[in-house]
Structure formats: structure tokens, C-alpha cells
Amino acid sequence: MATGSLVVFDNLLGAIEPLTQFPGGWSVIDGRPEAQNRKVYTPGDPNMVSGKWSCSPGKFSLNTVVWEFCHVISGKCIITPEGGEPQTLEAGGTFIVEKGFRGTWEVVQTMTKFYVVAP
């Protein structure tokens, strides 16, 4: 991508082959979740990525190594920080998971989100 370019996700998503592995720091602890991750934009830094992620129900243990901005498009999840209160997020919800977050992420209803990950 050239500096100053415009990246429209809808124009690119259909041409991107989905990845099915879970992000680093994610471990399945309940269920058999299946995910699809379409990395739409990587501006030259392999640690900075944005895209669209979908996952079927299941529960994960998280120990994040990056900062992540998320906007839930559909579905529902419950994120519980280690030693903290559960937070329910559903369609329209927007949140940030800070680098070093520890806790659980449970996909209750198949969910889809847009995300931006940065070091």
C-alpha cells in the first residue's frame, strides 16, 4: 500500500483466503471453536494488522502479547479479566484489549469482529 492510500475492507475481504489458527496467547479451554481470520491490512510492520475475525462458540484462556482494538459486528462474547468482573460484548460493542491482558474470552454466540492489532 502506498502512503496516504485508502483501504476499503469490503473491496478486499472476498479476495483474502481465511486463516484458521488462533492468535498467539490464545488457548482453547472449552468447546471446539472454529475461527476464520482475514487479515486485510498489514502496513509493513508484521505486528500491526487489521482485519475481520469470526469464531464459533468456545472458551479461551488469554495471555495477550499485543494491543487490540475490536468492534463486534455480530454475535456475543464474555471477556473476564483475571481477578475482574465479566464483560458481555455483543453486536455494536467496541473495546480494547491491552497488551499483557490475562483472562478468558468466551464466544457465546458465533461472533464476527473487525480488529486492529498493534505492538
Sequence and secondary structure as in RCSB ss.txt:
>XXXX:A:sequence
MATGSLVVFDNLLGAIEPLTQFPGGWSVIDGRPEAQNRKVYTPGDPNMVSGKWSCSPGKFSLNTVVWEFCHVISG
KCIITPEGGEPQTLEAGGTFIVEKGFRGTWEVVQTMTKFYVVAP
>XXXX:A:secstr
  TT    HHHHGGGS  B S  TTEEEEES   EEEEEEE  S TT EEEEEEE SEEEEEE SSEEEEEEEEE
EEEEEETTS  EEEETT EEEE TT EEEEEEEEEEEEEEEEE 
